[in-house]
Structures are given as C-alpha cells and as structure tokens.
Amino acid sequence: MPGGAPAKNDNAGKRRLFERTVLRALTQDDGVRLRAAAERLLDLAASGERWAVECLRDTLDGKPKQAIDIDVTNRSVVDLDDASLAGHIARNRSGGTASAEVGAAEPAGLH
C-alpha cells in the first residue's frame, strides 16, 4: 500500500475457524459423532449416492487430476490465408474496431 504498512491478511485465521470448531466438538464427545457421520457416509456411498462415493474417493485417494486438451499448433503467418489472418488480428487486437474482413479494421487513433 502506498505510504503505509502492507495490509494484514486475516483470511488464513478465518479459514481455520470452522476446522477448529469442528475439531473441538469432535473431541468433546470422544469421536462418537464422527464415527456416526462416517458410518452414514459409508451407508450412502454403498447405496449408490454419487456425492458420497466421490467424497470417499477424494478423501482416500485424492481428487483426480483434470485432463486439459491444448492445441499448440504453431503456424507461420505466411501459411494463413487472408481470412484466417484477419480473424486472428480481429480477435487479438487491443483497440479499434474488429472485423473479419481484410482491411476493414483500422487501429484506434489512426487518423
């Protein structure tokens, strides 16, 4: 922050409040409710409740990695036809008007 001390980040403490509260409640009854919750989760997963199955999988095995498909075809500007080149320019410009027609777009402030 200009002219002052940096802002304090209190998010970490807030994020742990729920966890601390639940842990305190679990220790007060010697884990009886935790065991009941685990039994209920197992029963729901066994009956085919999808979210319960996913919860168990994510807890025991970790969340599965997401697959991301990326096309990294690198083509030279020389290989593009006029329409494709104009389309790339129109999509990636930061000012002016965008048009897919060749020569139809002029940069802002040209005149």
C-alpha positions in Angstrom: 0.0 0.0 0.0 1.4 3.4 -0.9 2.5 5.5 2.1 1.6 2.9 4.7 2.1 -0.5 6.1 1.0 -3.5 4.0 -2.5 -4.8 4.6 -2.6 -7.8 7.0 -4.0 -11.0 5.6 -6.6 -12.4 8.1 -8.0 -15.0 5.7 -5.9 -17.9 7.0 -7.3 -17.5 10.5 -10.9 -17.2 9.3 -10.4 -20.3 7.1 -9.4 -22.4 10.1 -12.2 -21.2 12.4 -14.6 -23.8 11.1 -12.0 -26.6 11.3 -11.1 -25.6 14.9 -14.7 -25.5 15.9 -15.5 -29.0 14.4 -12.3 -30.5 16.0 -13.3 -29.1 19.4 -16.8 -30.6 19.0 -15.4 -33.9 18.0 -13.1 -34.2 21.0 -15.9 -33.2 23.4 -17.8 -36.4 22.6 -14.8 -38.6 22.2 -15.4 -39.1 18.4 -18.9 -40.6 18.8 -20.5 -38.2 16.3 -17.5 -38.5 13.9 -18.0 -42.3 13.9 -21.7 -41.9 13.3 -21.0 -39.4 10.4 -18.5 -41.8 8.9 -21.0 -44.7 9.1 -23.7 -42.6 7.5 -21.3 -41.6 4.7 -20.3 -45.2 4.1 -24.0 -46.3 4.0 -24.9 -43.5 1.5 -22.0 -44.5 -0.7 -22.9 -48.2 -0.5 -26.5 -47.3 -1.6 -25.1 -45.5 -4.7 -25.3 -41.9 -3.6 -22.9 -40.4 -6.1 -21.7 -37.4 -4.0 -20.9 -39.8 -1.1 -18.9 -42.1 -3.3 -17.0 -39.1 -4.7 -16.4 -37.8 -1.2 -14.9 -41.1 -0.1 -12.7 -41.3 -3.2 -11.5 -37.8 -2.9 -10.7 -38.3 0.8 -9.0 -41.6 0.5 -7.3 -41.3 -3.0 -7.2 -37.6 -3.5 -9.1 -35.7 -6.1 -8.5 -36.9 -9.7 -6.5 -34.7 -11.9 -8.4 -32.9 -14.6 -7.4 -33.5 -18.2 -6.8 -30.4 -20.2 -6.6 -30.6 -24.0 -4.5 -27.8 -25.6 -3.9 -27.3 -29.2 -0.4 -25.8 -29.6 -0.3 -25.8 -33.4 2.2 -23.1 -34.3 1.6 -21.9 -37.8 3.6 -19.2 -39.6 1.7 -16.0 -40.7 2.8 -16.9 -44.2 0.8 -20.1 -44.0 -2.5 -18.4 -43.1 -5.0 -17.3 -45.8 -6.2 -13.7 -45.7 -9.5 -14.6 -43.9 -7.7 -16.6 -41.1 -5.1 -13.8 -40.7 -7.8 -11.1 -40.4 -9.7 -13.3 -37.9 -6.6 -13.6 -35.7 -5.9 -9.9 -35.9 -9.6 -9.1 -35.0 -9.6 -11.4 -32.0 -6.3 -10.3 -30.6 -6.3 -6.6 -31.1 -6.5 -4.2 -28.1 -8.0 -1.2 -29.8 -10.0 0.0 -32.8 -12.9 -1.9 -34.4 -12.8 -5.6 -35.1 -13.9 -7.1 -38.3 -13.1 -10.4 -40.1 -12.8 -8.7 -43.4 -9.3 -7.9 -44.6 -8.6 -4.2 -44.4 -11.9 -3.4 -42.8 -10.5 -2.6 -39.4 -8.4 0.4 -38.5 -6.5 0.9 -35.3 -7.9 3.5 -32.9 -6.3 6.9 -33.4 -5.1 6.2 -36.9 -6.5 9.4 -38.3 
